[in-house]
Amino acid sequence: MSRHPEARPIIMDLNPNSPISESYRKLRTNLQYAEVDRPLQMLMVTSASPHEGKTTTVNNLAVAYAQSEKSVLLIDADLRKPTAHHSFRLSNRVGVTSILSGQKRIIEAIQDTRIPNLKVMTAGPIPPNPSELLGSKRMDGLLQELREMYDIVLVDTPPVLAVSDAQIVSTRCDGVLLVINSKRVKRQFAVKARDALLFVKARIVGVALNQVPTNEAYPYYEYSSN
């Protein structure tokens, strides 16, 4: 079966011994020890603008956590342009929106993947009111229940500067990882995204830089605490 054009590559699964995969492991380790007194059980991953690699990052980071023997759930909370179901080759008929609209139970929206310890909750059918759903009390209840079910919960959201969704979800998570494409995004937009998150008192725990020029001919991810 051919890969959907919206599918993001999961190099941690395809080639776990590659230098890029090792970069994701380093990112995972840095996040684990970011602040030992405030563990990151629920981490949101976002970017300033589209096409910066935030979904590729969250997918690979989820696999990295799963490979460390953690029970991991990846939530596709990008209710506008979801892609997790393409990347992991899952159905998107039932997902986050199915729960928030009261149509399905949590257990019905969680899907197994071929990767041990990793499960995915896809976005579900695209709704007319994403921001309202993500800001609802049902969303609060959903995330609270998932905290009790998994060691690590990773949440993929739309870019910060595109819509308000990321700001809404960030207040419900233990921390935010901001993914920045060093070749594509101007500094002013990265700063604007950071300020938008800080405005709602989100806890930014680090910035993952990709497309950073190095002596090697591959992109890598660099972690720096806020």
WOBEL-V145079 format. One record per residue. N is the residue number from 1. RES is the residue in three letters. SS is DSSP state (H for helix, E for strand, L for the rest). PHI is phi as a letter, one per 20 degrees, with the letter a starting at -180 (* if undefined). NEAR is the number of other ideal C-beta (glycine too) atoms within 8 Angstrom. Layout:
# WOBEL-V145079
N | RES | SS | PHI | NEAR
N | RES | SS | PHI | NEAR
This chain:
# WOBEL-V145079
1 | MET | L | * | 3
2 | SER | L | f | 3
3 | ARG | L | e | 6
4 | HIS | L | f | 6
5 | PRO | L | f | 4
6 | GLU | L | e | 6
7 | ALA | L | f | 10
8 | ARG | L | e | 10
9 | PRO | L | f | 7
10 | ILE | L | d | 11
11 | ILE | H | f | 11
12 | MET | H | f | 11
13 | ASP | H | e | 8
14 | LEU | H | f | 7
15 | ASN | L | b | 7
16 | PRO | L | f | 8
17 | ASN | L | e | 4
18 | SER | L | f | 8
19 | PRO | H | g | 8
20 | ILE | H | f | 11
21 | SER | H | f | 14
22 | GLU | H | f | 8
23 | SER | H | f | 10
24 | TYR | H | f | 16
25 | ARG | H | f | 9
26 | LYS | H | f | 10
27 | LEU | H | f | 14
28 | ARG | H | g | 12
29 | THR | H | f | 8
30 | ASN | H | f | 11
31 | LEU | H | f | 15
32 | GLN | H | f | 7
33 | TYR | L | d | 6
34 | ALA | L | g | 10
35 | GLU | L | b | 6
36 | VAL | L | f | 5
37 | ASP | L | e | 3
38 | ARG | L | c | 7
39 | PRO | L | f | 6
40 | LEU | L | e | 12
41 | GLN | L | f | 9
42 | MET | E | c | 14
43 | LEU | E | d | 16
44 | MET | E | e | 16
45 | VAL | E | d | 14
46 | THR | E | b | 16
47 | SER | E | b | 15
48 | ALA | L | f | 13
49 | SER | L | b | 12
50 | PRO | L | f | 6
51 | HIS | L | m | 6
52 | GLU | L | d | 14
53 | GLY | L | n | 11
54 | LYS | H | f | 12
55 | THR | H | f | 12
56 | THR | H | g | 9
57 | THR | H | f | 16
58 | VAL | H | f | 13
59 | ASN | H | f | 15
60 | ASN | H | f | 13
61 | LEU | H | f | 15
62 | ALA | H | f | 13
63 | VAL | H | f | 14
64 | ALA | H | f | 14
65 | TYR | H | f | 14
66 | ALA | H | f | 12
67 | GLN | H | f | 9
68 | SER | L | e | 7
69 | GLU | L | m | 4
70 | LYS | L | e | 9
71 | SER | L | e | 8
72 | VAL | E | c | 15
73 | LEU | E | c | 15
74 | LEU | E | d | 14
75 | ILE | E | d | 12
76 | ASP | E | e | 15
77 | ALA | L | e | 13
78 | ASP | L | e | 13
79 | LEU | L | e | 15
80 | ARG | L | d | 9
81 | LYS | L | c | 5
82 | PRO | L | f | 14
83 | THR | L | c | 12
84 | ALA | H | g | 15
85 | HIS | H | f | 15
86 | HIS | H | f | 11
87 | SER | H | f | 12
88 | PHE | L | d | 11
89 | ARG | L | l | 7
90 | LEU | L | c | 10
91 | SER | L | f | 7
92 | ASN | L | d | 11
93 | ARG | L | f | 6
94 | VAL | L | c | 10
95 | GLY | L | a | 16
96 | VAL | H | g | 16
97 | THR | H | f | 13
98 | SER | H | f | 13
99 | ILE | H | f | 15
100 | LEU | H | f | 12
101 | SER | L | e | 8
102 | GLY | L | m | 5
103 | GLN | L | e | 5
104 | LYS | L | c | 8
105 | ARG | L | e | 6
106 | ILE | H | g | 10
107 | ILE | H | f | 5
108 | GLU | H | f | 8
109 | ALA | H | d | 15
110 | ILE | L | e | 9
111 | GLN | E | d | 11
112 | ASP | E | f | 3
113 | THR | L | c | 9
114 | ARG | L | f | 3
115 | ILE | L | e | 8
116 | PRO | L | g | 4
117 | ASN | L | m | 9
118 | LEU | E | d | 13
119 | LYS | E | c | 11
120 | VAL | E | c | 15
121 | MET | E | d | 12
122 | THR | L | f | 16
123 | ALA | L | f | 14
124 | GLY | L | n | 14
125 | PRO | L | g | 8
126 | ILE | L | f | 8
127 | PRO | L | e | 9
128 | PRO | L | e | 2
129 | ASN | L | c | 6
130 | PRO | H | g | 11
131 | SER | H | f | 10
132 | GLU | H | f | 7
133 | LEU | H | f | 15
134 | LEU | H | f | 13
135 | GLY | L | e | 7
136 | SER | L | e | 9
137 | LYS | H | f | 5
138 | ARG | H | f | 10
139 | MET | H | f | 13
140 | ASP | H | g | 9
141 | GLY | H | f | 8
142 | LEU | H | f | 12
143 | LEU | H | f | 12
144 | GLN | H | f | 8
145 | GLU | H | f | 9
146 | LEU | H | f | 13
147 | ARG | H | g | 10
148 | GLU | H | e | 5
149 | MET | H | d | 7
150 | TYR | L | c | 10
151 | ASP | L | f | 7
152 | ILE | E | c | 14
153 | VAL | E | c | 13
154 | LEU | E | d | 15
155 | VAL | E | c | 13
156 | ASP | E | e | 15
157 | THR | L | c | 12
158 | PRO | L | f | 11
159 | PRO | L | g | 14
160 | VAL | L | f | 12
161 | LEU | L | e | 9
162 | ALA | L | e | 7
163 | VAL | L | b | 9
164 | SER | L | e | 6
165 | ASP | H | g | 15
166 | ALA | H | f | 14
167 | GLN | H | f | 13
168 | ILE | H | f | 12
169 | VAL | H | f | 14
170 | SER | H | g | 15
171 | THR | L | f | 9
172 | ARG | L | d | 9
173 | CYS | L | d | 14
174 | ASP | L | f | 9
175 | GLY | E | a | 14
176 | VAL | E | c | 14
177 | LEU | E | d | 16
178 | LEU | E | e | 16
179 | VAL | E | e | 14
180 | ILE | E | c | 13
181 | ASN | E | e | 12
182 | SER | L | f | 10
183 | LYS | L | e | 4
184 | ARG | L | e | 8
185 | VAL | L | e | 12
186 | LYS | L | f | 5
187 | ARG | H | g | 6
188 | GLN | H | f | 6
189 | PHE | H | f | 11
190 | ALA | H | f | 13
191 | VAL | H | f | 8
192 | LYS | H | f | 10
193 | ALA | H | f | 16
194 | ARG | H | g | 10
195 | ASP | H | f | 8
196 | ALA | H | f | 11
197 | LEU | H | f | 15
198 | LEU | H | f | 9
199 | PHE | H | f | 7
200 | VAL | L | e | 10
201 | LYS | L | m | 6
202 | ALA | L | f | 12
203 | ARG | L | e | 9
204 | ILE | E | e | 13
205 | VAL | E | e | 13
206 | GLY | E | r | 13
207 | VAL | E | c | 12
208 | ALA | E | d | 13
209 | LEU | E | e | 10
210 | ASN | E | c | 14
211 | GLN | L | l | 10
212 | VAL | L | e | 9
213 | PRO | L | f | 4
214 | THR | L | c | 6
215 | ASN | L | f | 2
216 | GLU | L | e | 6
217 | ALA | L | e | 2
218 | TYR | L | b | 7
219 | PRO | L | f | 7
220 | TYR | L | b | 11
221 | TYR | L | d | 12
222 | GLU | E | d | 7
223 | TYR | E | d | 11
224 | SER | E | b | 7
225 | SER | L | f | 7
226 | ASN | L | f | 6
